[in-house]
Amino acid sequence: MSPITTHVLDTARGRPATGVPVTVEFMSEGQWITIGSGATGNDGRLTDLVPERLKLRPGYYRISFATAAYSAFYPRIEVTFVIENASEHYHIPLLLSPFGYSTYRGS
């Protein structure tokens, strides 16, 4: 399993958000470097976002969701987070509705 995973739930419809393009980046020397990308599956999950062989480093990461198909008001959502312990797994879910969203560190 990827060291960083996600899933997107469309809370307005009460269903997984399928086909959402997702990108994850790492901040290196003041620039964002893409380390993985993909799209959510039928269950709204993306478990192979970052290659398993990639070793995370402590630092700033950003996960971006291209959500235009689900929310014209929030066509793109970016979540920046900090990894302190690079040996842990990080699950970053997104709960999405037409005029709001929330995220948290999952398990």
MMTF fields as JSON, N, C-alpha, C and O atoms, coordinates in Angstrom:
{
  "mmtfVersion": "1.0.0",
  "mmtfProducer": "UNKNOWN",
  "numBonds": 427,
  "numAtoms": 428,
  "numGroups": 107,
  "numChains": 1,
  "numModels": 1,
  "chainsPerModel": [1],
  "groupsPerChain": [107],
  "chainIdList": ["A"],
  "bondAtomList": [4, 2, 8, 6, 12, 10, 16, 14, 20, 18, 24, 22, 28, 26, 32, 30, 36, 34, 40, 38, 44, 42, 48, 46, 52, 50, 56, 54, 60, 58, 64, 62, 68, 66, 72, 70, 76, 74, 80, 78, 84, 82, 88, 86, 92, 90, 96, 94, 100, 98, 104, 102, 108, 106, 112, 110, 116, 114, 120, 118, 124, 122, 128, 126, 132, 130, 136, 134, 140, 138, 144, 142, 148, 146, 152, 150, 156, 154, 160, 158, 164, 162, 168, 166, 172, 170, 176, 174, 180, 178, 184, 182, 188, 186, 192, 190, 196, 194, 200, 198, 204, 202, 208, 206, 212, 210, 216, 214, 220, 218, 224, 222, 228, 226, 232, 230, 236, 234, 240, 238, 244, 242, 248, 246, 252, 250, 256, 254, 260, 258, 264, 262, 268, 266, 272, 270, 276, 274, 280, 278, 284, 282, 288, 286, 292, 290, 296, 294, 300, 298, 304, 302, 308, 306, 312, 310, 316, 314, 320, 318, 324, 322, 328, 326, 332, 330, 336, 334, 340, 338, 344, 342, 348, 346, 352, 350, 356, 354, 360, 358, 364, 362, 368, 366, 372, 370, 376, 374, 380, 378, 384, 382, 388, 386, 392, 390, 396, 394, 400, 398, 404, 402, 408, 406, 412, 410, 416, 414, 420, 418, 424, 422],
  "bondOrderList": [1, 1, 1, 1, 1, 1, 1, 1, 1, 1, 1, 1, 1, 1, 1, 1, 1, 1, 1, 1, 1, 1, 1, 1, 1, 1, 1, 1, 1, 1, 1, 1, 1, 1, 1, 1, 1, 1, 1, 1, 1, 1, 1, 1, 1, 1, 1, 1, 1, 1, 1, 1, 1, 1, 1, 1, 1, 1, 1, 1, 1, 1, 1, 1, 1, 1, 1, 1, 1, 1, 1, 1, 1, 1, 1, 1, 1, 1, 1, 1, 1, 1, 1, 1, 1, 1, 1, 1, 1, 1, 1, 1, 1, 1, 1, 1, 1, 1, 1, 1, 1, 1, 1, 1, 1, 1],
  "groupList": [{"groupName": "MET", "atomNameList": ["N", "CA", "C", "O"], "elementList": ["N", "C", "C", "O"], "formalChargeList": [0, 0, 0, 0], "bondAtomList": [1, 0, 2, 1, 3, 2], "bondOrderList": [1, 1, 2], "singleLetterCode": "M", "chemCompType": "L-PEPTIDE LINKING"}, {"groupName": "SER", "atomNameList": ["N", "CA", "C", "O"], "elementList": ["N", "C", "C", "O"], "formalChargeList": [0, 0, 0, 0], "bondAtomList": [1, 0, 2, 1, 3, 2], "bondOrderList": [1, 1, 2], "singleLetterCode": "S", "chemCompType": "L-PEPTIDE LINKING"}, {"groupName": "PRO", "atomNameList": ["N", "CA", "C", "O"], "elementList": ["N", "C", "C", "O"], "formalChargeList": [0, 0, 0, 0], "bondAtomList": [1, 0, 2, 1, 3, 2], "bondOrderList": [1, 1, 2], "singleLetterCode": "P", "chemCompType": "L-PEPTIDE LINKING"}, {"groupName": "ILE", "atomNameList": ["N", "CA", "C", "O"], "elementList": ["N", "C", "C", "O"], "formalChargeList": [0, 0, 0, 0], "bondAtomList": [1, 0, 2, 1, 3, 2], "bondOrderList": [1, 1, 2], "singleLetterCode": "I", "chemCompType": "L-PEPTIDE LINKING"}, {"groupName": "THR", "atomNameList": ["N", "CA", "C", "O"], "elementList": ["N", "C", "C", "O"], "formalChargeList": [0, 0, 0, 0], "bondAtomList": [1, 0, 2, 1, 3, 2], "bondOrderList": [1, 1, 2], "singleLetterCode": "T", "chemCompType": "L-PEPTIDE LINKING"}, {"groupName": "HIS", "atomNameList": ["N", "CA", "C", "O"], "elementList": ["N", "C", "C", "O"], "formalChargeList": [0, 0, 0, 0], "bondAtomList": [1, 0, 2, 1, 3, 2], "bondOrderList": [1, 1, 2], "singleLetterCode": "H", "chemCompType": "L-PEPTIDE LINKING"}, {"groupName": "VAL", "atomNameList": ["N", "CA", "C", "O"], "elementList": ["N", "C", "C", "O"], "formalChargeList": [0, 0, 0, 0], "bondAtomList": [1, 0, 2, 1, 3, 2], "bondOrderList": [1, 1, 2], "singleLetterCode": "V", "chemCompType": "L-PEPTIDE LINKING"}, {"groupName": "LEU", "atomNameList": ["N", "CA", "C", "O"], "elementList": ["N", "C", "C", "O"], "formalChargeList": [0, 0, 0, 0], "bondAtomList": [1, 0, 2, 1, 3, 2], "bondOrderList": [1, 1, 2], "singleLetterCode": "L", "chemCompType": "L-PEPTIDE LINKING"}, {"groupName": "ASP", "atomNameList": ["N", "CA", "C", "O"], "elementList": ["N", "C", "C", "O"], "formalChargeList": [0, 0, 0, 0], "bondAtomList": [1, 0, 2, 1, 3, 2], "bondOrderList": [1, 1, 2], "singleLetterCode": "D", "chemCompType": "L-PEPTIDE LINKING"}, {"groupName": "ALA", "atomNameList": ["N", "CA", "C", "O"], "elementList": ["N", "C", "C", "O"], "formalChargeList": [0, 0, 0, 0], "bondAtomList": [1, 0, 2, 1, 3, 2], "bondOrderList": [1, 1, 2], "singleLetterCode": "A", "chemCompType": "L-PEPTIDE LINKING"}, {"groupName": "ARG", "atomNameList": ["N", "CA", "C", "O"], "elementList": ["N", "C", "C", "O"], "formalChargeList": [0, 0, 0, 0], "bondAtomList": [1, 0, 2, 1, 3, 2], "bondOrderList": [1, 1, 2], "singleLetterCode": "R", "chemCompType": "L-PEPTIDE LINKING"}, {"groupName": "GLY", "atomNameList": ["N", "CA", "C", "O"], "elementList": ["N", "C", "C", "O"], "formalChargeList": [0, 0, 0, 0], "bondAtomList": [1, 0, 2, 1, 3, 2], "bondOrderList": [1, 1, 2], "singleLetterCode": "G", "chemCompType": "PEPTIDE LINKING"}, {"groupName": "GLU", "atomNameList": ["N", "CA", "C", "O"], "elementList": ["N", "C", "C", "O"], "formalChargeList": [0, 0, 0, 0], "bondAtomList": [1, 0, 2, 1, 3, 2], "bondOrderList": [1, 1, 2], "singleLetterCode": "E", "chemCompType": "L-PEPTIDE LINKING"}, {"groupName": "PHE", "atomNameList": ["N", "CA", "C", "O"], "elementList": ["N", "C", "C", "O"], "formalChargeList": [0, 0, 0, 0], "bondAtomList": [1, 0, 2, 1, 3, 2], "bondOrderList": [1, 1, 2], "singleLetterCode": "F", "chemCompType": "L-PEPTIDE LINKING"}, {"groupName": "GLN", "atomNameList": ["N", "CA", "C", "O"], "elementList": ["N", "C", "C", "O"], "formalChargeList": [0, 0, 0, 0], "bondAtomList": [1, 0, 2, 1, 3, 2], "bondOrderList": [1, 1, 2], "singleLetterCode": "Q", "chemCompType": "L-PEPTIDE LINKING"}, {"groupName": "TRP", "atomNameList": ["N", "CA", "C", "O"], "elementList": ["N", "C", "C", "O"], "formalChargeList": [0, 0, 0, 0], "bondAtomList": [1, 0, 2, 1, 3, 2], "bondOrderList": [1, 1, 2], "singleLetterCode": "W", "chemCompType": "L-PEPTIDE LINKING"}, {"groupName": "ASN", "atomNameList": ["N", "CA", "C", "O"], "elementList": ["N", "C", "C", "O"], "formalChargeList": [0, 0, 0, 0], "bondAtomList": [1, 0, 2, 1, 3, 2], "bondOrderList": [1, 1, 2], "singleLetterCode": "N", "chemCompType": "L-PEPTIDE LINKING"}, {"groupName": "LYS", "atomNameList": ["N", "CA", "C", "O"], "elementList": ["N", "C", "C", "O"], "formalChargeList": [0, 0, 0, 0], "bondAtomList": [1, 0, 2, 1, 3, 2], "bondOrderList": [1, 1, 2], "singleLetterCode": "K", "chemCompType": "L-PEPTIDE LINKING"}, {"groupName": "TYR", "atomNameList": ["N", "CA", "C", "O"], "elementList": ["N", "C", "C", "O"], "formalChargeList": [0, 0, 0, 0], "bondAtomList": [1, 0, 2, 1, 3, 2], "bondOrderList": [1, 1, 2], "singleLetterCode": "Y", "chemCompType": "L-PEPTIDE LINKING"}],
  "groupTypeList": [0, 1, 2, 3, 4, 4, 5, 6, 7, 8, 4, 9, 10, 11, 10, 2, 9, 4, 11, 6, 2, 6, 4, 6, 12, 13, 0, 1, 12, 11, 14, 15, 3, 4, 3, 11, 1, 11, 9, 4, 11, 16, 8, 11, 10, 7, 4, 8, 7, 6, 2, 12, 10, 7, 17, 7, 10, 2, 11, 18, 18, 10, 3, 1, 13, 9, 4, 9, 9, 18, 1, 9, 13, 18, 2, 10, 3, 12, 6, 4, 13, 6, 3, 12, 16, 9, 1, 12, 5, 18, 5, 3, 2, 7, 7, 7, 1, 2, 13, 11, 18, 1, 4, 18, 10, 11, 1],
  "groupIdList": [1, 2, 3, 4, 5, 6, 7, 8, 9, 10, 11, 12, 13, 14, 15, 16, 17, 18, 19, 20, 21, 22, 23, 24, 25, 26, 27, 28, 29, 30, 31, 32, 33, 34, 35, 36, 37, 38, 39, 40, 41, 42, 43, 44, 45, 46, 47, 48, 49, 50, 51, 52, 53, 54, 55, 56, 57, 58, 59, 60, 61, 62, 63, 64, 65, 66, 67, 68, 69, 70, 71, 72, 73, 74, 75, 76, 77, 78, 79, 80, 81, 82, 83, 84, 85, 86, 87, 88, 89, 90, 91, 92, 93, 94, 95, 96, 97, 98, 99, 100, 101, 102, 103, 104, 105, 106, 107],
  "secStructList": [7, 7, 1, 3, 3, 3, 3, 3, 3, 3, 6, 6, 6, 6, 3, 3, 7, 6, 6, 7, 3, 3, 3, 3, 3, 3, 3, 3, 6, 6, 3, 3, 3, 3, 3, 3, 3, 3, 3, 7, 7, 6, 6, 1, 3, 3, 1, 7, 1, 1, 7, 6, 6, 7, 7, 7, 7, 1, 3, 3, 3, 3, 3, 3, 3, 3, 7, 6, 6, 6, 7, 1, 1, 7, 1, 3, 3, 3, 3, 3, 3, 3, 3, 1, 7, 6, 6, 1, 7, 3, 3, 7, 7, 3, 3, 3, 3, 6, 6, 3, 3, 3, 3, 7, 7, 5, 7],
  "xCoordList": [0.847, 0.0, 0.886, 1.968, 0.416, 1.106, 1.271, 0.407, 2.371, 2.532, 1.555, 1.342, 0.958, -0.085, -1.278, -1.148, -2.446, -3.667, -4.766, -4.631, -5.856, -6.982, -8.27, -8.252, -9.355, -10.643, -11.498, -11.328, -12.426, -13.288, -14.733, -15.142, -15.494, -16.912, -17.745, -17.502, -18.715, -19.655, -20.786, -21.707, -20.714, -21.693, -23.076, -24.069, -23.164, -24.472, -25.254, -26.478, -24.548, -25.19, -25.129, -25.824, -24.284, -24.121, -23.416, -23.706, -22.471, -21.79, -20.313, -19.921, -19.505, -18.107, -18.029, -18.861, -17.036, -16.795, -15.796, -14.615, -16.261, -15.413, -14.771, -15.342, -13.586, -12.902, -12.331, -12.066, -12.132, -11.569, -10.047, -9.389, -9.477, -8.023, -7.377, -7.835, -6.304, -5.614, -4.113, -3.579, -3.443, -1.992, -1.43, -2.036, -0.273, 0.412, 1.813, 2.506, 2.191, 3.477, 4.245, 3.665, 5.563, 6.47, 7.192, 7.629, 7.315, 8.025, 9.52, 9.993, 10.256, 11.699, 12.377, 12.186, 13.158, 13.903, 13.0, 13.355, 11.818, 10.9, 10.032, 9.309, 10.085, 9.26, 8.49, 8.982, 7.276, 6.47, 6.907, 6.971, 7.208, 7.625, 6.555, 6.244, 5.99, 4.982, 5.623, 6.617, 5.041, 5.557, 4.541, 4.864, 3.323, 2.32, 1.033, 0.743, 0.266, -1.034, -1.871, -1.368, -3.148, -4.076, -5.491, -5.704, -6.458, -7.873, -8.578, -8.218, -9.581, -10.32, -11.092, -11.567, -11.204, -11.923, -13.401, -13.913, -14.087, -15.533, -15.91, -17.026, -14.972, -15.236, -14.751, -14.774, -14.308, -13.835, -12.43, -11.939, -11.777, -10.456, -9.34, -9.529, -8.18, -6.966, -5.85, -5.307, -5.517, -4.544, -3.153, -2.211, -3.002, -1.682, -1.239, -0.638, -1.547, -1.257, 0.238, 0.669, 1.016, 2.469, 3.092, 2.639, 4.103, 4.722, 5.207, 5.795, 4.957, 5.37, 6.867, 7.311, 7.643, 9.104, 9.607, 10.746, 8.761, 9.167, 9.222, 8.246, 10.325, 10.478, 10.127, 10.741, 9.143, 8.759, 9.873, 10.666, 9.915, 10.839, 10.009, 8.924, 10.497, 9.791, 9.711, 10.642, 8.588, 8.436, 7.0, 6.072, 6.83, 5.509, 5.079, 5.853, 3.817, 3.214, 1.903, 1.276, 1.509, 0.239, -0.48, 0.09, -1.742, -2.579, -3.654, -4.333, -3.797, -4.728, -5.793, -5.494, -7.032, -8.177, -8.826, -9.207, -8.956, -9.637, -11.123, -11.565, -11.883, -13.256, -14.337, -15.497, -13.99, -14.959, -16.208, -17.293, -16.091, -17.26, -18.234, -19.393, -17.77, -18.602, -18.973, -19.963, -18.209, -18.473, -17.931, -16.719, -18.829, -18.399, -17.839, -17.014, -18.286, -17.815, -16.392, -15.607, -16.053, -14.698, -14.153, -14.12, -13.728, -13.279, -11.944, -11.608, -11.191, -9.912, -9.714, -9.878, -9.363, -9.127, -7.698, -7.282, -6.959, -5.583, -5.465, -5.905, -4.867, -4.691, -3.196, -2.57, -2.631, -1.22, -1.101, -1.832, -0.172, 0.013, 1.495, 2.305, 1.832, 3.224, 3.411, 2.622, 4.457, 4.856, 6.087, 7.126, 5.95, 7.085, 7.731, 8.956, 6.91, 7.41, 7.196, 6.093, 8.232, 8.123, 7.878, 7.617, 7.952, 7.717, 6.236, 5.862, 5.408, 3.976, 3.224, 3.722, 2.015, 1.105, 0.228, -0.183, -0.054, -0.878, -2.081, -1.94, -3.276, -4.525, -5.235, -5.564, -5.468, -6.046, -7.383, -7.399, -8.498, -9.805, -10.347, -9.956, -11.256, -11.946, -13.437, -13.902, -14.188, -15.652, -16.111, -15.769, -16.879, -17.167, -18.664, -19.421, -19.08, -20.452, -20.368, -19.292, -21.461, -21.375, -20.818, -20.14, -21.088, -20.639, -19.808, -19.753, -19.164, -18.305, -17.503, -17.822, -16.462, -15.662, -14.963, -14.814, -14.539, -13.729, -12.753, -12.957, -11.706, -10.684, -10.127, -10.316, -9.452, -8.886, -7.813, -7.705, -7.031, -6.075, -6.787, -7.162, -6.968, -7.637, -6.655, -5.497, -7.138, -6.271, -6.18, -5.493],
  "yCoordList": [-1.187, 0.0, 1.242, 1.259, 2.237, 3.527, 4.123, 3.927, 4.851, 5.492, 6.647, 7.065, 7.164, 8.197, 7.699, 7.374, 7.64, 7.213, 8.238, 9.123, 8.106, 9.023, 8.324, 7.262, 8.928, 8.597, 9.855, 10.728, 9.923, 11.099, 10.623, 9.733, 11.227, 10.904, 12.12, 13.22, 11.921, 12.972, 12.933, 12.123, 13.807, 13.768, 14.252, 13.921, 15.022, 15.468, 14.299, 14.243, 13.372, 12.21, 10.977, 9.989, 11.045, 9.902, 8.746, 7.584, 9.066, 8.035, 8.38, 9.534, 7.4, 7.697, 8.581, 8.476, 9.435, 10.281, 9.551, 9.453, 9.051, 8.262, 9.147, 10.153, 8.752, 9.431, 10.792, 11.579, 11.099, 12.398, 12.344, 11.537, 13.191, 13.239, 13.807, 14.806, 13.146, 13.521, 13.555, 12.694, 14.562, 14.689, 14.941, 15.655, 14.356, 14.634, 15.15, 14.649, 16.18, 16.842, 16.972, 16.94, 17.12, 17.318, 18.647, 18.959, 19.432, 20.708, 20.445, 19.948, 20.784, 20.584, 21.874, 22.335, 22.438, 23.668, 24.773, 25.471, 24.915, 25.985, 25.729, 26.624, 24.522, 24.196, 22.905, 21.986, 22.852, 21.647, 20.668, 21.017, 19.435, 18.372, 17.284, 16.77, 16.928, 15.873, 14.524, 14.149, 13.795, 12.466, 11.364, 10.182, 11.737, 10.736, 11.363, 12.529, 10.561, 11.027, 9.818, 8.704, 10.07, 9.026, 9.553, 10.761, 8.659, 9.032, 8.04, 6.863, 8.522, 7.657, 6.598, 6.843, 5.417, 4.315, 4.343, 5.333, 3.256, 3.171, 3.307, 3.713, 2.965, 3.095, 4.431, 4.644, 5.343, 6.658, 6.647, 7.683, 5.498, 5.368, 5.421, 5.12, 5.814, 5.818, 5.315, 6.065, 4.035, 3.407, 3.303, 2.917, 3.637, 3.585, 4.975, 5.129, 5.961, 7.36, 7.636, 8.338, 7.089, 7.265, 5.88, 4.957, 5.699, 4.376, 3.861, 4.609, 2.579, 1.985, 2.115, 2.273, 2.051, 2.105, 3.491, 3.632, 4.517, 5.874, 5.998, 5.693, 6.433, 6.651, 8.101, 9.029, 8.278, 9.629, 10.251, 9.556, 11.57, 12.333, 13.282, 13.69, 13.635, 14.658, 15.948, 16.295, 16.639, 17.896, 18.177, 17.546, 19.141, 19.586, 18.824, 18.628, 18.401, 17.696, 18.401, 19.039, 18.272, 18.856, 17.828, 17.266, 17.598, 16.72, 17.594, 18.369, 17.456, 18.292, 17.413, 16.374, 17.846, 17.133, 18.0, 19.138, 17.491, 18.206, 17.856, 16.863, 18.671, 18.345, 19.044, 19.062, 19.609, 20.383, 19.586, 20.162, 18.293, 17.477, 17.342, 16.978, 17.634, 17.487, 18.814, 18.888, 19.851, 21.135, 22.265, 22.469, 22.994, 24.13, 25.248, 26.042, 25.308, 26.344, 26.068, 26.999, 24.795, 24.36, 23.435, 22.22, 23.978, 23.12, 22.429, 21.447, 22.933, 22.331, 22.556, 23.667, 21.495, 21.574, 21.119, 20.045, 21.95, 21.624, 21.551, 22.448, 20.471, 20.255, 20.094, 19.167, 20.996, 20.928, 20.352, 20.749, 19.409, 18.78, 18.52, 18.565, 18.25, 18.039, 16.584, 16.028, 15.986, 14.647, 14.796, 15.291, 14.361, 14.381, 13.006, 12.895, 11.959, 10.597, 9.922, 9.466, 9.859, 9.36, 7.859, 7.346, 7.142, 5.701, 5.347, 4.182, 6.321, 6.076, 6.139, 6.672, 5.583, 5.674, 6.914, 7.218, 7.62, 8.835, 8.668, 8.483, 8.738, 8.635, 9.978, 10.413, 10.631, 11.978, 11.925, 12.115, 11.674, 11.643, 13.053, 14.024, 13.124, 14.372, 14.094, 13.212, 14.847, 14.805, 16.037, 17.161, 15.832, 16.894, 17.089, 16.124, 18.353, 18.703, 19.933, 20.518, 20.341, 21.446, 22.749, 23.492, 23.04, 24.313, 24.154, 25.062, 23.012, 22.806, 21.528, 20.644, 21.444, 20.233, 20.182, 21.197, 18.989, 18.818, 17.682, 16.835, 17.682, 16.663, 16.393, 17.187, 15.281, 14.907, 13.86, 13.336, 13.56, 12.456, 11.189, 11.025, 10.312, 9.047, 7.987, 8.271, 6.756, 5.644, 4.611, 3.602],
  "zCoordList": [0.0, 0.0, 0.0, 0.587, -0.647, -0.721, 0.678, 1.532, 0.929, 2.242, 2.473, 3.611, 1.387, 1.487, 0.685, -0.495, 1.331, 0.653, 0.898, 1.744, 0.146, 0.311, -0.099, -0.721, 0.256, -0.341, -0.31, 0.542, -1.267, -1.399, -1.338, -2.085, -0.442, -0.3, -0.659, -0.162, -1.514, -1.895, -0.877, -0.993, 0.117, 1.203, 0.765, 1.414, -0.313, -0.802, -1.391, -1.275, -2.017, -2.625, -1.729, -1.966, -0.692, 0.18, -0.49, -0.205, -1.401, -2.185, -2.358, -2.186, -2.691, -3.014, -4.259, -5.16, -4.298, -5.462, -6.356, -6.023, -7.467, -8.364, -9.433, -9.854, -9.857, -10.956, -10.619, -11.527, -9.344, -8.963, -9.133, -8.479, -10.002, -10.138, -8.871, -8.315, -8.431, -7.2, -7.477, -8.176, -6.918, -7.032, -5.645, -4.845, -5.355, -4.091, -4.419, -5.305, -3.656, -3.89, -2.582, -1.497, -2.707, -1.579, -1.782, -2.889, -0.706, -0.777, -0.653, 0.369, -1.706, -1.718, -2.164, -3.29, -1.281, -1.573, -2.123, -3.073, -1.502, -1.855, -3.071, -3.508, -3.63, -4.797, -4.555, -3.9, -5.092, -4.992, -6.078, -7.257, -5.661, -6.567, -6.527, -5.453, -7.673, -7.727, -7.436, -8.058, -6.478, -6.145, -6.438, -6.325, -6.811, -7.144, -7.639, -7.372, -8.371, -8.863, -9.26, -9.402, -9.432, -9.838, -9.764, -9.655, -9.821, -9.732, -8.82, -8.768, -8.104, -7.195, -7.981, -9.09, -7.374, -7.996, -7.675, -7.153, -7.988, -7.756, -6.292, -5.967, -5.4, -3.968, -3.413, -2.201, -4.304, -3.895, -3.325, -2.877, -3.333, -2.724, -3.763, -4.941, -3.272, -4.088, -3.181, -2.37, -3.328, -2.437, -3.045, -2.353, -4.318, -4.955, -5.422, -6.485, -4.617, -4.942, -5.07, -5.986, -4.163, -4.146, -4.269, -3.593, -5.097, -5.206, -3.851, -3.07, -3.579, -2.299, -2.075, -0.937, -3.135, -3.005, -2.6, -2.154, -2.752, -2.389, -0.872, -0.186, -0.363, 1.073, 1.383, 0.857, 2.237, 2.638, 3.459, 4.095, 3.43, 4.272, 5.115, 4.701, 6.279, 7.052, 6.224, 5.498, 6.351, 5.638, 5.268, 5.776, 4.369, 3.933, 2.689, 1.751, 2.713, 1.589, 1.237, 2.083, -0.021, -0.467, -1.332, -2.268, -0.994, -1.799, -2.449, -1.774, -3.77, -4.534, -5.172, -5.762, -5.043, -5.589, -6.674, -6.401, -7.874, -8.96, -8.882, -9.461, -8.169, -7.776, -8.6, -8.189, -9.736, -10.53, -10.883, -10.959, -11.097, -11.447, -10.281, -10.479, -9.067, -7.873, -7.233, -6.506, -7.486, -6.856, -7.728, -7.807, -8.378, -9.193, -8.315, -8.767, -7.064, -6.16, -5.697, -5.513, -5.508, -5.127, -6.212, -6.016, -7.347, -8.446, -8.178, -8.84, -7.216, -6.834, -5.338, -4.835, -4.648, -3.21, -2.945, -3.378, -2.23, -1.875, -0.359, 0.36, 0.108, 1.539, 1.788, 1.274, 2.572, 2.924, 4.319, 5.226, 4.494, 5.794, 6.031, 5.105, 7.282, 7.679, 8.081, 8.845, 7.559, 7.979, 8.858, 8.422, 10.098, 11.023, 11.118, 11.149, 11.165, 11.251, 9.901, 9.6, 9.102, 7.732, 7.651, 6.563, 8.761, 8.731, 8.918, 8.783, 9.222, 9.42, 8.095, 7.103, 8.101, 6.967, 7.156, 8.275, 6.075, 6.138, 5.22, 4.012, 5.823, 5.074, 5.199, 6.302, 4.067, 4.048, 3.292, 2.075, 3.98, 3.323, 3.062, 3.708, 2.094, 1.771, 1.752, 1.031, 2.546, 2.532, 1.774, 2.143, 0.722, -0.24, -0.433, -0.534, -0.483, -0.855, -1.761, -1.882, -2.398, -3.349, -2.765, -3.475, -1.492, -0.921, 0.339, 1.169, 0.487, 1.635, 1.519, 0.723, 2.321, 2.391, 3.739, 4.419, 4.111, 5.312, 5.074, 4.205, 5.851, 5.741, 7.138, 8.06, 7.276, 8.564, 8.301, 7.192, 9.313, 9.174, 9.592, 10.753, 8.656, 8.906, 9.339, 9.644, 9.359, 9.76, 8.664, 8.823]
}
